[in-house]
Amino acid sequence: WLRRCPASSNKRFVIAGNHDYWLEEFGPEKAQELLGEGVEYLEFSTGSFEADLGETSPRMVKVYGAPVST
């Protein structure tokens, strides 16, 4: 269902929440494998995509994902 959600950049990110310990236990490689193509799992890592913010040229946006909160 996640890959069917509209996204102008065709990039989708998944970041585990602080209670998603089961996803953390899989590790980033296995989590990425389960999510499949078109979805990027972030665990203490960054992803990026181009976003059209209505300016003259698109901007690169970086997303940092951490499965814990402070």
Steps between C-alpha positions, in 0.01 A plus 500: 500500500790734569628490142150594374491822707553808284849648523625762259859382537415126488700464823349360817673463833427277798640587842432270795346668804628459852260205559575321171770285660411205276600696190822615667584140591487404131780743426508746212583246228215260584255788555590640156454156346153468655393847382608432144572731212385861507511533880812595694546396864693752709669386820751759622546592135391759245302491180440778252259604229439792268203719591335769292436776752363744244835667445691524174665162547434193714684466832667196648339405832682273747315286753668348807340198663564370851285233667521664844375820653663708769 
